[in-house]
């Protein structure tokens, strides 16, 4: 046997190139998959940490009010007049990482004074931009209501702009749109707070061109960003000088005027 005959064949010295290439591809895909999984887990964990909880006092007062029927559903919190008969409803989307229950007291006047039904949504992962459900996912919870407004606070308001064309009116609570609704021909109300350090009146005014020309922009004197709910102070926000009772009354009056225009 010659020396050449004794040498191992190339296939015995190392794996074929194709097999080695597939192995490298598998490791690359596995690495990408691990990174994606880690990113998803990080987002889920982050979305559950630091959520601003509802203050117990204002919430308990509404829960004890026999004029309001509260139903805690998987998709949202429903507040209805105890005597029924709502013709107009509001689908309200909470701000980012804010407990939906924190808005119950602030919106309660719409139920007791304006005879409206309010559905406060429960956004996926506590963040409205992850929640891709259509408006019908919430309006079908209360089939008897004829006209529906959609609105939201802060990040929830941005999301509500994406659902506006599925509703009869839009209400922004310390928020502004990221999409062009300037050609939309339904009522729009944008409420700002003079002491808001996050969605400042200036930021809201800068996005004014995205709303219809006849949209109503109202600035509540003394209101901060957190004045639109009952969840305590927020970092970067201003100091409110308006009481919770006055804030609730102003929201009730302003949103009630829009509701009356739909009848």
Buried (B, 14 or more C-beta within 10 A) or exposed (E): EEEEEEEEEEEEEEEEEEEEEEEEEEEEEEEEEEEEEEEEEEEEEEBEEEEBEBBEEBBEEBBEBEEBBBEEEEBBBBBBBEEEEBBBBBBBBBBBBBBBBBBBBBBBBBBBBBBBBBBBBBBEBBBBBEBEEEBEBBBEBBEEBEBBBBBBBBBBBBBBBBBBEEBBBBBBBBBBBEEEBBEBEBBBBBBBBBBBBBBBBEBBBEBBEBBBEEBBBEBBEBBBBBBBBBBEEBEEBBEBEBEBEBBBBBBBBBBBBBBEBBE
